[in-house]
Amino acid sequence: MESPSFMQGVVTAFQQGGFWMIPIAVAFAVSVTFTIERLIRLFWLYNTDGSSFMFEIQKYILANDLDGAIRVCNGAGRAALPKVLKAGLQRASRDEQQIQNAIDAMSLEMIPRLERRLSYLALIANIATLLGLLGTISGLIKSFAAVAMADPAQRQAILANGIAEAMNATAFGLVTAIFTMVAHSILSNKANKLLEEIDEFGVKLLDLLSARKYRHSSEKAQD
């Protein structure tokens, strides 16, 4: 019983909120769409357990099986970290600077993918707040203008309707802004975590490949 009455209350509030409820609803719909899309990509498609994945790669490198390490990266789908490590592994036979350049180039390619649309969420949060404020001002202006020209017996009802419009627009704008700000914070933190893993394990991969090359040089010198 609570659910239908809640939905009826939302519909009634939306109807009472006036014209500015429509652009706020559009902002909310866009925010939800962007949030769902980013959640899927950052928490599933681009995400991987960095420490476990690097441990797996390290085992192959120490076993001198670079092809095996590349196969592990290929099997990780669209995850961001494996793509960066794969770029370094494919240049493993070259000098350190070229390996670093390959890792840096792939990292720069992944950064826009991880941060895409996050700035829009921050913008939507600000716009929703301002639209709610605009709805508030518009409702108050209309109510006071109508009260000035209305019959004294109707003034109370007109004023109540105008204030209801103003408050509903404010509330809906704030709900949209709060939801969007929370989503932006969660998604930004996840994107930053993925970028930090790319930086950390990119450096570790370079160190492993350098140690491997040094070890092979020492073995050839002894032979």
C-alpha positions as CSV (number, residue, x, y, z in Angstrom):
1,M,0.0,0.0,0.0
2,E,2.9,2.4,0.7
3,S,4.4,2.1,-2.8
4,P,1.3,3.2,-4.8
5,S,0.7,6.1,-2.3
6,F,4.4,7.2,-2.6
7,M,4.2,7.1,-6.4
8,Q,0.9,9.1,-6.3
9,G,2.6,11.7,-4.1
10,V,5.5,11.9,-6.6
11,V,3.2,12.4,-9.5
12,T,1.2,15.0,-7.6
13,A,4.3,16.9,-6.6
14,F,5.5,16.8,-10.2
15,Q,2.3,18.2,-11.5
16,Q,2.3,20.9,-8.9
17,G,5.9,21.8,-9.6
18,G,5.1,23.7,-12.8
19,F,7.0,24.0,-16.0
20,W,10.5,23.8,-14.5
21,M,9.9,20.3,-13.3
22,I,10.3,19.1,-17.0
23,P,13.9,20.3,-17.5
24,I,14.8,19.0,-14.1
25,A,13.3,15.6,-15.0
26,V,15.3,15.6,-18.2
27,A,18.5,16.4,-16.2
28,F,17.7,13.5,-13.8
29,A,17.1,11.1,-16.7
30,V,20.4,12.1,-18.3
31,S,22.2,11.7,-15.0
32,V,20.8,8.3,-14.4
33,T,21.7,7.2,-17.9
34,F,25.3,8.4,-17.6
35,T,25.6,6.9,-14.1
36,I,24.5,3.4,-15.3
37,E,26.7,3.5,-18.3
38,R,29.8,4.6,-16.2
39,L,29.0,2.0,-13.5
40,I,29.0,-0.8,-16.1
41,R,32.2,0.3,-17.7
42,L,34.2,1.3,-14.6
43,F,33.1,-1.6,-12.3
44,W,32.9,-4.4,-14.9
45,L,34.3,-3.8,-18.4
46,Y,37.4,-1.7,-17.4
47,N,37.9,-3.2,-14.0
48,T,40.2,-6.0,-12.8
49,D,41.9,-7.1,-9.6
50,G,45.2,-5.3,-10.2
51,S,47.3,-7.1,-7.6
52,S,46.1,-10.6,-8.6
53,F,46.5,-9.8,-12.3
54,M,50.0,-8.4,-11.8
55,F,51.0,-11.4,-9.8
56,E,49.9,-13.6,-12.7
57,I,51.9,-11.6,-15.2
58,Q,54.9,-11.6,-12.9
59,K,54.9,-15.5,-12.8
60,Y,55.1,-15.6,-16.6
61,I,57.8,-13.0,-16.8
62,L,60.0,-14.8,-14.2
63,A,59.4,-18.0,-16.1
64,N,60.6,-16.1,-19.3
65,D,57.3,-16.8,-21.0
66,L,56.4,-13.4,-22.4
67,D,54.0,-14.9,-24.9
68,G,52.1,-16.5,-22.0
69,A,51.9,-13.1,-20.3
70,I,50.5,-11.5,-23.4
71,R,47.9,-14.3,-23.7
72,V,46.8,-13.5,-20.2
73,C,46.4,-9.8,-21.1
74,N,44.4,-10.8,-24.2
75,G,42.1,-12.9,-22.1
76,A,41.2,-10.0,-19.9
77,G,38.7,-8.5,-22.3
78,R,38.4,-4.7,-22.2
79,A,39.9,-4.2,-18.8
80,A,42.2,-1.1,-18.7
81,L,45.2,-2.4,-16.8
82,P,45.8,-5.5,-19.1
83,K,45.8,-3.3,-22.2
84,V,48.5,-1.1,-20.7
85,L,50.7,-4.0,-19.5
86,K,50.3,-5.7,-22.9
87,A,51.7,-2.6,-24.6
88,G,54.8,-2.9,-22.5
89,L,55.1,-6.6,-22.9
90,Q,55.0,-6.3,-26.7
91,R,58.1,-4.0,-26.5
92,A,59.9,-6.2,-23.9
93,S,62.9,-6.9,-26.3
94,R,63.6,-3.2,-26.7
95,D,65.3,-0.7,-24.4
96,E,63.7,0.7,-21.3
97,Q,62.7,4.1,-22.9
98,Q,60.8,2.4,-25.7
99,I,59.0,0.1,-23.2
100,Q,58.1,3.2,-21.1
101,N,56.9,5.1,-24.2
102,A,54.6,2.2,-25.1
103,I,53.2,2.0,-21.5
104,D,52.7,5.8,-21.4
105,A,51.0,5.9,-24.9
106,M,48.5,3.2,-23.9
107,S,47.9,4.9,-20.5
108,L,47.1,8.2,-22.3
109,E,44.7,6.3,-24.5
110,M,42.9,4.8,-21.5
111,I,42.6,8.0,-19.5
112,P,39.8,9.6,-21.6
113,R,37.9,6.3,-21.6
114,L,38.0,6.1,-17.9
115,E,37.1,9.7,-17.3
116,R,34.5,10.0,-20.1
117,R,31.2,11.8,-19.1
118,L,32.3,12.3,-15.5
119,S,32.6,16.0,-16.0
120,Y,29.0,16.1,-17.4
121,L,27.7,14.7,-14.1
122,A,29.2,17.6,-12.1
123,L,27.7,20.0,-14.6
124,I,24.2,18.3,-14.4
125,A,24.4,18.6,-10.5
126,N,24.9,22.3,-10.8
127,I,22.3,22.8,-13.5
128,A,19.7,20.8,-11.5
129,T,20.2,23.0,-8.4
130,L,19.9,26.1,-10.5
131,L,16.8,24.9,-12.3
132,G,15.2,24.1,-8.9
133,L,16.0,27.6,-7.8
134,L,14.6,29.0,-11.0
135,G,11.4,27.0,-10.4
136,T,11.2,28.4,-6.9
137,I,11.5,32.0,-8.0
138,S,9.1,31.5,-10.9
139,G,6.5,30.0,-8.6
140,L,6.8,32.8,-6.1
141,I,6.6,35.5,-8.8
142,K,3.5,33.9,-10.3
143,S,1.8,33.4,-6.9
144,F,2.4,37.0,-5.7
145,A,1.4,38.4,-9.0
146,A,-1.9,36.3,-9.0
147,V,-2.6,37.3,-5.4
148,A,-2.3,41.0,-6.2
149,M,-5.1,40.7,-8.7
150,A,-7.2,37.9,-7.2
151,D,-10.4,38.1,-5.2
152,P,-9.7,38.2,-1.4
153,A,-11.5,34.9,-0.9
154,Q,-9.2,33.1,-3.4
155,R,-5.9,34.6,-2.3
156,Q,-5.1,31.9,0.2
157,A,-5.6,29.1,-2.3
158,I,-3.6,30.9,-5.0
159,L,-0.8,31.6,-2.6
160,A,-0.7,28.0,-1.4
161,N,-0.6,26.7,-5.0
162,G,2.3,29.1,-5.9
163,I,4.3,28.1,-2.8
164,A,3.7,24.4,-3.5
165,E,5.0,24.9,-7.1
166,A,8.1,26.7,-5.7
167,M,8.9,24.1,-3.0
168,N,8.3,21.1,-5.3
169,A,10.7,22.5,-7.9
170,T,13.3,23.2,-5.2
171,A,12.9,19.7,-3.8
172,F,13.1,17.9,-7.1
173,G,16.1,20.0,-8.2
174,L,18.0,19.2,-4.9
175,V,17.2,15.5,-5.1
176,T,18.5,15.4,-8.7
177,A,21.6,17.3,-7.7
178,I,22.3,15.2,-4.6
179,F,22.0,11.9,-6.6
180,T,24.2,13.2,-9.3
181,M,26.9,14.5,-6.9
182,V,27.0,11.1,-5.1
183,A,27.2,9.3,-8.4
184,H,30.0,11.6,-9.6
185,S,32.0,11.1,-6.4
186,I,31.7,7.3,-6.5
187,L,32.6,7.1,-10.2
188,S,35.4,9.6,-10.0
189,N,37.0,7.7,-7.1
190,K,36.8,4.4,-9.1
191,A,38.3,6.0,-12.2
192,N,41.1,7.4,-10.1
193,K,41.7,4.0,-8.5
194,L,42.0,2.4,-11.9
195,L,44.4,5.1,-13.1
196,E,46.5,4.7,-10.0
197,E,46.7,0.9,-10.6
198,I,47.8,1.6,-14.2
199,D,50.6,3.9,-13.0
200,E,51.7,1.5,-10.2
201,F,51.8,-1.7,-12.1
202,G,53.1,0.0,-15.2
203,V,56.2,0.9,-13.2
204,K,56.4,-2.6,-11.7
205,L,56.2,-4.1,-15.2
206,L,59.1,-1.9,-16.4
207,D,61.1,-3.0,-13.4
208,L,60.4,-6.7,-14.1
209,L,61.3,-6.4,-17.7
210,S,64.5,-4.5,-16.9
211,A,65.5,-7.1,-14.4
212,R,64.8,-9.9,-16.9
213,K,67.0,-8.2,-19.5
214,Y,69.8,-7.7,-17.0
215,R,69.6,-11.3,-16.0
216,H,69.8,-12.5,-19.6
217,S,72.8,-10.2,-20.2
218,S,74.6,-11.7,-17.2
219,E,73.9,-15.2,-18.3
220,K,75.2,-14.5,-21.8
221,A,78.3,-12.9,-20.3
222,Q,79.0,-16.0,-18.2
223,D,78.6,-18.3,-21.2
